[in-house]
Amino acid sequence: MAKSLIPKLPLYPFIFSAVKRVIEVLKTPDTPVKRLEDYPANKLANSLHPAKQHLKVVKIVKWSEDMKTYVFAPDEAAGTTSLAWFSAGSYLSITYRDKNISFTRPYSISSAPRESLENHYCVTVKRTEAPTASNYILDNWIIGTKAVASDPQGEFTYEPLRDAKRVIGIAGGSGITPFRSMAYAIADGDEDFELTILYGSRTLKDAVFSDELKALSETCPKIKLINVLSEQRAKGCKYGFVTAKLIESVVPKGEEYSLFVCGPQAMYRYLDAEIEKLGIRPKFVRQELFGEYSHPENDPEYKGNIKGKYKLTVKMAGKEYVVPCRADTTVLRALEEAGIDAPNRCRSGKCGWCHAQLLKGKVYTPKSVDGRRIGDIEYGYIHPCSCFPLGSITIDIPPMPQ
Ligand code: FES
């Protein structure tokens, strides 16, 4: 008979440890010791990335009829007791609903990250020509108005591993707001980089936050502000527009720099050519689009009929809707105009929150707002916030992430 290769071991230690295990199991209470959300790591994650933040307006600063800053505090009655920390340059996706209107729009946080520790966020809203959510806010929001915000979002933030130590910020109009937040973060010691802001506006009167940013630059040498006025000549300001030449003139020769651009769409169309002249590496250029993409017919790649009127078939949450859509508005706008509550956050093609599968038909997605991954494109996914129908289309919107 073959001899077993396994040596005979005494059974006693195994029996002893099995009994010990059974005793330990019997000692465990029937109910969980802690709820998952009570573990310190989960508590920290929830405080940094809450699914929702209930906010209420506690102060309004009126810069003009057309521009106001809204100061938010947590709406404790709705369950939010503290606000999430953020990196300067982030935005909040704010949802507002009442019986007459409902919308979700992204707004840059204009306050310092440190103010979130005092339970405050500020967003600054500017009137637009077309009727928009911003105009509704300016005309209707009062102290006590309540809204729901996402956790702070976005990539328009300084990343020491990716960005150069010197940042040139180009701001147009209310595009100054994320730079205000960055300037305070630098002055407070929460960010460490040199920030030169080229702030384009029509006149000095239109350049909101200019005085306080100038004052900040006098106490913090890492911050510089240069006003660039297109319709006024004023002492200490540049006249005209931000050009490649002006950008180069504020950077010490041979030094690397990152370029952060935030402003209205017209500014991007003009600046693209100027940025190209700089020959700066793409990783050093960051753009934050203020407002949705519009006028795709101005793009040389656009091959549609901008006057087209089509049908949009939507499959969502087990239902199917057929609604009108126009060639000159994004698919997301068409959904909203039809009263369909479709998910969205950045509204500029970047975050992917709105993604949907294109089952039938064709859309046009401008290159500059096409933030889809290769896999999304491969499997026919679109970002409804940043594409325009080229004919009747059918889309499938997957369940909204919680
Ligand atoms: S809402 Fe962010 S990609 Fe559409």
Residues whose N, C-alpha, C, O or C-beta is under 5 A from the ligand:
A	BS01	FES	N344 R345 C346 R347 S348 G349 K350 C351 G352 W353 C354 H383 C385
